[in-house]
Amino acid sequence: MPLQPGKPTFNKKRTPPPDETFEEATYLKSLGEKQKVVSLKLADGEVVRGWIEYYDKNMVRVTREDGPNLFIFKHEIVYIAEDAKKK
């Protein structure tokens, strides 16, 4: 297809993806309802395993079988991963 004079070839700019999808609450709620065992990697390198019993804007409560329950600030969490092992 020949280029038409006066028309740009392919200078369409893409809209960048959003910084926030607002799906965090939905995901945390589903994990808590299913009592899905997760691993939380913390900023200091520690990994905590348990299920998310409660969450709010700033923190999550992790219920563990092998230790006390923990309240963890979200800004200290690097990532949350569902464990492959069954509860």
C-alpha positions in Angstrom: 0.0 0.0 0.0 1.6 3.3 -1.0 2.1 6.1 1.5 -0.3 9.0 1.0 1.3 12.4 1.1 0.5 14.6 4.1 -0.6 11.7 6.3 1.5 10.5 9.2 2.7 6.9 8.8 2.3 5.5 12.3 2.6 8.2 14.9 -0.4 7.2 17.0 0.5 7.5 20.7 -0.7 4.7 23.0 -2.4 5.6 26.2 -0.2 4.3 29.1 -1.7 1.6 31.3 -3.3 2.9 34.6 -1.2 3.0 37.7 -4.1 1.6 39.7 -6.7 -1.0 38.6 -8.7 -0.9 41.9 -8.8 -4.7 42.0 -6.7 -5.1 45.1 -9.7 -5.2 47.5 -11.5 -7.8 45.3 -8.4 -10.0 45.2 -7.8 -9.8 48.9 -11.5 -10.5 49.7 -11.5 -13.6 47.5 -8.3 -14.9 49.2 -9.8 -14.4 52.6 -13.2 -16.0 51.7 -11.5 -19.1 50.4 -8.9 -19.1 53.2 -6.3 -19.6 50.5 -2.8 -20.1 51.9 -0.5 -17.4 50.6 3.1 -16.4 51.0 3.9 -12.7 51.7 7.4 -11.5 50.9 8.2 -8.6 53.1 10.6 -5.7 52.4 13.2 -7.1 54.8 13.3 -10.4 52.9 11.2 -12.4 55.4 8.5 -14.7 54.0 5.3 -15.2 56.0 2.8 -18.0 55.2 -0.8 -18.0 56.2 -4.2 -16.9 55.0 -5.5 -13.3 54.9 -8.3 -13.0 57.5 -8.7 -9.2 57.4 -7.5 -6.3 55.3 -8.1 -2.6 55.1 -6.5 0.4 53.4 -3.2 0.1 55.3 -2.7 -3.4 56.5 -3.6 -7.1 56.3 -4.1 -9.6 59.1 -2.4 -12.9 58.4 -3.6 -16.0 60.3 -0.9 -18.6 60.7 -1.0 -22.2 61.9 2.6 -22.3 63.0 2.8 -19.0 64.8 0.8 -16.0 66.1 -1.4 -14.0 63.8 0.2 -10.9 62.3 -0.9 -7.5 61.3 1.3 -6.4 58.4 1.4 -2.9 56.9 0.9 -3.1 53.1 3.8 -0.8 52.4 6.0 -3.6 53.9 4.7 -6.2 51.5 6.7 -6.7 48.3 4.3 -9.3 46.9 1.6 -11.8 47.8 1.7 -15.2 46.1 -0.8 -18.0 46.4 0.8 -21.2 47.6 0.7 -24.3 45.4 0.3 -26.5 48.5 -3.2 -27.1 49.7 -4.2 -26.0 53.2 
